[in-house]
């Protein structure tokens, strides 16, 4: 990848809905406790989309901030990729809906489905398009409204998820900067461990699918946890080797924000101090494709990344999938 034009992030933006659902609120809805949730997940609160908001609305707010940050207009965009598992509707794509809202008439647009790994998949896709010379400026967004597919009577899953959107503008950057490596992967045999079964061509919506609660997230937490700990480590090894770096070279680590215990396991494996790790799972919970960009953009806004810093992003999610990347900020 080093012989190709350098491509990186030239603008950032994020958005979370105003409504906050705390652990204390959940105590009133289901048999759980703040202590139980925090000790097992690290989550204290999550943001919930308003009834009139859909994924494209969250994506729009984040996109406008990212374009402003890049000093760019929507008309200058060539490509829009939205990573999401909660599109506004089956079709048109949420990216096409956003293209119209932004007025980005010259941009191709499509959705990408890789669950919590989706944002890294989107970055790799946009980078490849730009390095191939097909496009110049791409908007990559991770956005999800997981509250729409969460069963708030299921104490095992309802505490885990929230809504949000993170956006970046990807384009050519100065030599030495930008994305140095990617590692994308899938383990489709593990698909049944984390799924939303109904609503597609296999099980179209029916009275029976509604009755059996098949339109909500199902997760085998124990097995997904084991998968996450394993692939966070192996994907990191692969992506660092591709970039010609050692784990000691990492300046900022941006992991998928699913569970504090998984993040701590990755920190131990990488021998990273907490000051190098971006953690906001306590504020936003697991926002799927929005998780990594929310953390990345928040770190950028807080000035935690300076020019030349080596940033490692690693995500895992439904599919099962994983995605990792090394970026020179």
N, C-alpha and C positions, 0 to 999 in steps of 0.2 A: 504493500500500500504506500510505502514511502516514496516510490518513484512517481506516484500520481500527484495531482495538484492537492495541496493541503486544504482540507475541508473541516470546518468546526462550527461552533455556536457563535452567532453574532448578535443575538437578541434573546431576552428571556422574559417570561411573564407567568403569573399564576393567579388562580381564583378559587376561593372556597365559598360556599353559600353562607349566608349570615347565621342561620339557625344552628345552634350547638346542642348536641345531645350528650349529656354527661353520664358518667357511670351511676351517679345518684339518680338520674332520671330513669335509667334502665332498671334500677332496683325496684322501682314502682311498677314496672311492666312485666318483669320476669324474675324468677327465683335466682338471684345473683347478688353479688356485693362488690363494692368498689375495691375492697382489699383483694378479693379473689381475682378480679379482672386485672388489676395493676400487677399483682405478683406473677401472674401467668403470661401476660401479654405486654405489659408496659403502657397500655392504653388508658387514658383518663377521660378523653372526650373525642367526639367526631362531629363533623359538619354534615348537615342534612339539607338537600335541595328543597326549595319551596315547591308546593304543589304545581305551580305553573312553570317551573323550570325543568328543562330536559338537558341531556348531555350537550347538545349543540349550544345551549345558552351558557353553560359553564365554559365550554371551549372558546366561545366568542370573547368572553371577558378576558381570558388568559391570552388569547391571540392578539387582541388589541394592545395589551401591555407589551407583548413580545415585539410586535411591529414597531411600537413607539421606542422601545429599547434599542432596536436595530436601526432606528432612524429611517424607516422604510414605509412605503404605502402598500396597501393590499394589491394594487395594480402591478406591483413589481414582483409579485410571487408567481413562480412557475408551477409549483406543486404544493398540494396540501394533503398531509397524511394524518388521519386521526386513529390512534390506537385506542380501542374501546371494546368492551363486551356488553355495554348497555347502550347501543345506538338508539337514536330517537325512534327509529322504526326499522323494519327489515330492509326496506329500500324506499326512497333513495338513501344513499349513504349519508351518514352524519357529516362527512367531509364535504359532500355536495351542498347540503343544507347550509353549512358554514361558509362555503365559497360564495353563495348568494348573499348571505348576511354581511359578509365583509366587502362584497363588491369586487372580488378577486377574479375578474372575468377571464384573465389569461392563464389561470391555474388549472392543471389537471387535479383531480381530487378522488381519493378513495379511502375506505376504512381498512384497518388492519386488525385482525383478531388473534392475539397471542396472550390474552389475559394480562397478568401482572408484569410479564416480560415485554409487553407490546411496545412500550416507549423505546426500549433499546432496539427492538426489531425495526421500528420506524426510523430511528437514527441511522441504522446500517443501510436501510433501503434508500433513504434520501441521500446519504453520502455516496452510495454507489451510482445513483442517477447523476449527481453533480460531477463526480470524477469521470464518468463516461462522456461528459459533455452534453448530455441531453437536456439538463436544466441548470439554472444558475442559483436560484433562491428557493428554498423549501421551508414550509412551515410544518413542524412536527409537533403533534399534541397528544398527550396522554390524558384522557378524560373519562370519568365514569360516575354514574349515579347508582352505586351499589345498594342504596337504601330502597330502590325500586324492586330489587330482587332478593331482599333479605326478609326472612321470616322472623318477625319480632316476638314470636312465641317460642322460638328455639334458642334456649339459653347458651347453647354451645357455639352458635354462629352469630347471633345478633349483636354481640358485644364487639365483634371484630372489624366491622366495615363502616366506611364513610364515603362522602362524595367530594369531588374536587376536580381541578384541571390544571395542568402545567403545560406551557408551550415554549418552544424555542424556534428561532429562525436559524436555519443551517445554510451556510454559504462558504465561499472561498475565504481563507484566512492567511495571514503572513506565514512564510516558510518557518518550519519548526513547530508550528502550533497545530491545533486541531486533533482529529481522531487518529490514533496510532494503531488501534487494532479492535477487532470485534470477535466475539465468539457467540454464536447462536446455536441452540440445540433444542431437541424435543425427545420426549419419551412417551410416545402415544399410548403405550400399554398402560400407563398410569392415568389415562384420561378419566376412568370411572371414579378416581379418588376425589376429584374436584370438578363439579359439573352443574349445569342447569339443563335438566333433561328435556323439558317440554318447550313447545313453541316453534320448533323447526319442522322439517319435512318428515322426521322419524315419528314424532309425537306432536301433531298439530294441537292447538288449544282445543280443549273439550271440557265438558262438565267433569269427566273423570280425571283429567290432568289437574284441573283446579282442585278437586276434592282431595287428590293425593299429594297436593302441594309440590307439584313437579315444576312449577315456575319460579321456585326459590333456589338459592345456592345450596348445594349439598357438598359437604366436605368431610373426608376422613382425616381429621386433624392430626392424629398420631403419625399416619403414613406420609402425609404431606410435609410434616415437620422433618421427618427423617430424610425425605427427598431434598428438601430445601437446604439443610445443613450440608449434605453431600455435594450438591451441585454448586452451591455458593463457593465451596472450596475448589472443586475441580475447574469450574469456569474461570475463576480468578487465576489459577495456575496457567491455564491455556492462554488467556488474554495477555497476561504479563509476559509470558515467553514470546508470544507473537510480537509484542512491542519492544522486546529486548530489555525488559526491566525486571528488577527484583522487587519483592514485597516491601523492602526498606525504602524503595524509591517513591512510594505512594505518599502524596501530600494530603489528599482529601479522599475519603471513602464515602460513596453515596450508595448505600444498600437499599433494596426494596424494604419498605416499612410495613412488615406484616406482624412481626412479633419481636419483642426486645431480646428474647432468649436466642433467637436465630441470629440476630445482629451481633450479640455478645459472643456467640460461638465463632462467627466469622472474624470478629476482632481478635480473638485468641489465636486463631489459626494464622492470621496475618501479622500477629504481634503488633497491633496498632493501638496507640493510646487513644482515649476517648476524645481528646481535642482534635484528632484527625478525622473523626467519624461524624457524619451528619445524621442526627436522630431527631425525628419529629413525630414518631408513631404515637407519642403521648397526646398530641394535639389533634391529629387527623385520622388515626387508626389506619386500616388497610384500605387504600383508595384504588387498588388494582393498577391499571395503566397510568393513573395520575400520581402514583406513589413516588417513583424516582424523580420525575420532573418537579413535583412539589418540593421535594427535599433539595434538589439541585438548585432550583430558582431561589429558594429561601436562603440557601448558603451564599449564593451570589449576591443577593440583596443585603445580606448581613456583612458582606466584605470578607467572607471566610476563604475565598479563593482569590489569589493574586496572579497576575500575568506570569505564565510559565509553570504554574503548579500542575502536577500530574494528578489527574482525577480518575478514580476507578469507580465505575458504576456496575452493579450486579443485581439482576432480578431473577425471579423464578415465579411460576404460576401455573394456572390451569392449562392443560394440554396433554401431558405436562410439558412445560417449556422452560427454557432459561435463556438469558441474554446478558452478556458482559461487554464492557468497552473501556478502553483507556483513552483519555482525552488530555491534551496539553492545553490548559486554559489560556 
